[in-house]
Amino acid sequence: MTVILVLGLLFVLLAIGTPVGFAMGFSGAVGLLMVGGSGTLFGILQTAPLSTVSSYELITIPMFLLMAELVLLSGVADDMFKTASAWIGRVPGGLGMATALAGAGFGAICGTSTASAATLSATSLPAMIKQGYEPKMAAGVVAISGTLAMLIPPSVALVIFGLLAEVNIGQLLIGGILPAVLVTATIMATIYFLVWQDPSRAPSVEPVSWREKFTLLWQVGPMVLLFTLVTGTIYLGIATPTEASALGAAGALVLAVAKRRVTPATLYRALLSACHGTCMIATILVGASIFGYFFTLTHVTQDLVAWIGSLPASRWVIITLILCGYIVLGSFMDQIA
């Protein structure tokens, strides 16, 4: 009964717009008070915040967020989209495919789906609409391409999952590359199929000379270098994910300075935005930790695992049901939440 009341309180708080971290922390604290009393509650409140945010690996998050902000500042996303559209623009649905490639490329040096989707909506969406693309198709391509940043290293979502699940973050980041390639290819194949069905959805663009194509190709060089600086050093064992995140942030700063986009005001905004994002994520982690203690004390987690393990169902059925839950939650909640 206590578990049902606490879960009900959590959903009510989420429904009225309470930030996820505070909703989980408050409902978890109420549950701890009901189950273990004030002694248990205050004991956990005294230790949980520090033990949650004092992890050395947590430094990875502000570094990757700062890297994303500096990459946004450098304007490299525009260069990637222009290059991709020049090379495959003549293919049916070429601009849409270029958006998917730009989303994958930007995700490889960004780390957050929110920033990736926002950047693509400001760069590729107007270009597709101007070219005569069907608005709902153009918006759909941007929305799905922005999520690629969750898979491609450096991925803040994978770092947080690694912290929560206590698994190797470096292996998680490397493991996201192949799924990201498959998802990108699937997006491009879907675009081609939809345009093959109805060519009016995506008119062709003007051809670009080979000289201009190769000229534009040089513009993606910094992106490849930055991706190698982060993922390559992790893959080769030269640096840990934490060290690689610092290298990536430094490389992004050099890139922004080289493009003459850095001023005291823009640098301040980038630092402030990275701080805001870090504080939001830290609040969610602390709230999740408090709520997790409540679940542990009530044995809900152990009982749920035992019950699911006893079901006569394939592991793929269980994974599918979990993914369906993610689809529903992802419709109105941020990925980190």
Protein Blocks (a to p, Z undefined) as FASTA:
>chain_A
ZZmmmmmmmmmmmmnopafklmmmmmmmmmmmmmnommlmmmmmmmmmmmmmmpfklmmm
mmmmmmmmmmmmnommmmmmmmmmmmmmmpghklmmmmmmmmmmmmmmnopaklmmmmmm
mmmmmmmmmnopafklmmmmmmmmmmmmmmmccdfklmmmmmmnopafklmmmmmmmmmm
mmmmmmmmmmmmmmmmmmmloccdddddfklmmmmmmmmmmmmmmmmmmmmmmmnomacf
klmmmmmmmmmmmmmmmnopacfklmmmmmmmmmmmmmmmmmmmmmmmmmmmmmmmnomm
mmmmmmmmmpccdfklmmmmmmmmmmmmmmmpcfkZZ
